[in-house]
């Protein structure tokens, strides 16, 4: 699998990343929110023992214990989409096993005991599923999963029961946003059992025209069906976006080019940048790169800026307690240096 | 005298140019608006004969006959402040005598038969007056001026009677504009017999924070008194602007720097620029250059852009009849090329 942040493959243009998450629990053990720290840490040990049985896994993966790390570093994991808000909130007993490429992470004591998460660059739900399925098999060999013949995998929240699968893609839809077609699509998606969310999952605002589309239903369908359904919907949305881009470019060529080049000009020169406008300009520049209008900026740069900008954590702890103006100043500096260095 | 457009002298910072205009008429001849084309052209010949008596003047000056030139070229003279709107409107009988440096122009058949105009770079009303006075003496030797012992020089409009003198400076006042102090100053100026106008004189809008401050009264004071009074007022305004700059920089350092650098970033990258926002951004960049924040742009560049931007006449006749979008496109291209070439 390929780390999405470091991917510059042009065929990935609209879809930044594909993500698979499997929710699993250990049988006859209360769900994490019912565990105290001691019991929680026992679960961490249990999962580690099961996971690190083979030398290959020992070489490729490391466990990060959130309670051993400072909040700012943990926040960086979150901003990189390696862990969830829920795990962050459970830092006192939460841990995750991470591979070197930062594409796979196994969260322990999130909402469920185990959350296997694979994120790969571009539109590749199959690849991400195959890999998470292997990890699931490995763990299942050595752990007693909470499983019901009729219901499937049991989970802390009933919406995850069954396959425990959530598949999602992160997709850049500026033209549908500009042409106000996104609301209609949002509506249509929810009708077919999918949801559309912001960059940072459930309840998060939509920033910089980047949307996360995922399956709502995990029960009653098998894993391949869920993935195929989502892929079908995403392909339709990609088509809509491509058509919308064609239309706005034909109708407002200079205005769109102006918007794109100004965004790059401002990102390269601003002294203060708040995160909202920064993400908006990054979206405009991304559109320019995706359309082949801007040639001296690559998608890796934009992915990194997307992550860094959102989180503000340019120098981790240094930025804690700093004023909004200081954050805007540091953000602008970081963006300028990234774009001009190249 | 020094052409203001080509001046990069840092001591001229706030004041772009100083201008002296003397209104004169030939005795016993109706004012220009009462002359038909034939009679008007006779006046042109009369003034030329008086002016070109010496070889020095023949070498240094040329007459431009507006009726021989196309409207677009005539418009360029206007945009460079070499002729007035009134002369432009009187193209069928209007002419002007221009020196090589484009600092002095003697308009014939404007509102008055003769309008001697000297524009020099920076704050130098004395220099401009001395030069226009010499030209006035030369003409007076060979022409019979309309002059009344009590009233002084007679002019078509009574507001110019007396000295026929209008002195003005073109001054950049962004900080007073930003801090909303300009209205108070405008009011104070009119109380002491001065007026403040936009870049292109009477009735013109104020663009890009560039103001023209001039004497209102030409009667009852001698020339030196008028000039001294105006200089005093301008010096006060310069002080106010300097204080306002200090204050906004101390209070909003990053915001002002952000505004300045973004303006430059946008000017260097925009694909469409309308003249209003272009002049606004040019003012921001000029402030940056004047404050020593921006170092890789010089004032000559900004002066040229100021003239070119305002007029839209990038390629003279080519731009006639073009759409607003085309004008914005060409303006943005011209600005980019000027700023990036360097």
Boltz contact constraints between the chains, C-beta under 6 A:
constraints:
  - contact:
      token1: [A, 254]
      token2: [B, 271]
      max_distance: 6.0
  - contact:
      token1: [A, 254]
      token2: [B, 272]
      max_distance: 6.0
  - contact:
      token1: [A, 254]
      token2: [B, 329]
      max_distance: 6.0
  - contact:
      token1: [A, 257]
      token2: [B, 271]
      max_distance: 6.0
  - contact:
      token1: [A, 258]
      token2: [B, 270]
      max_distance: 6.0
  - contact:
      token1: [A, 258]
      token2: [B, 271]
      max_distance: 6.0
  - contact:
      token1: [A, 258]
      token2: [B, 272]
      max_distance: 6.0
  - contact:
      token1: [A, 261]
      token2: [B, 269]
      max_distance: 6.0
  - contact:
      token1: [A, 261]
      token2: [B, 271]
      max_distance: 6.0
  - contact:
      token1: [A, 262]
      token2: [B, 266]
      max_distance: 6.0
  - contact:
      token1: [A, 262]
      token2: [B, 269]
      max_distance: 6.0
  - contact:
      token1: [A, 262]
      token2: [B, 270]
      max_distance: 6.0
  - contact:
      token1: [A, 265]
      token2: [B, 265]
      max_distance: 6.0
  - contact:
      token1: [A, 265]
      token2: [B, 266]
      max_distance: 6.0
  - contact:
      token1: [A, 265]
      token2: [B, 268]
      max_distance: 6.0
  - contact:
      token1: [A, 265]
      token2: [B, 269]
      max_distance: 6.0
  - contact:
      token1: [A, 266]
      token2: [B, 262]
      max_distance: 6.0
  - contact:
      token1: [A, 266]
      token2: [B, 265]
      max_distance: 6.0
  - contact:
      token1: [A, 268]
      token2: [B, 265]
      max_distance: 6.0
  - contact:
      token1: [A, 269]
      token2: [B, 261]
      max_distance: 6.0
  - contact:
      token1: [A, 269]
      token2: [B, 262]
      max_distance: 6.0
  - contact:
      token1: [A, 269]
      token2: [B, 265]
      max_distance: 6.0
  - contact:
      token1: [A, 270]
      token2: [B, 258]
      max_distance: 6.0
  - contact:
      token1: [A, 270]
      token2: [B, 262]
      max_distance: 6.0
  - contact:
      token1: [A, 271]
      token2: [B, 254]
      max_distance: 6.0
  - contact:
      token1: [A, 271]
      token2: [B, 257]
      max_distance: 6.0
  - contact:
      token1: [A, 271]
      token2: [B, 258]
      max_distance: 6.0
  - contact:
      token1: [A, 271]
      token2: [B, 261]
      max_distance: 6.0
  - contact:
      token1: [A, 272]
      token2: [B, 254]
      max_distance: 6.0
  - contact:
      token1: [A, 272]
      token2: [B, 258]
      max_distance: 6.0
  - contact:
      token1: [A, 329]
      token2: [B, 254]
      max_distance: 6.0
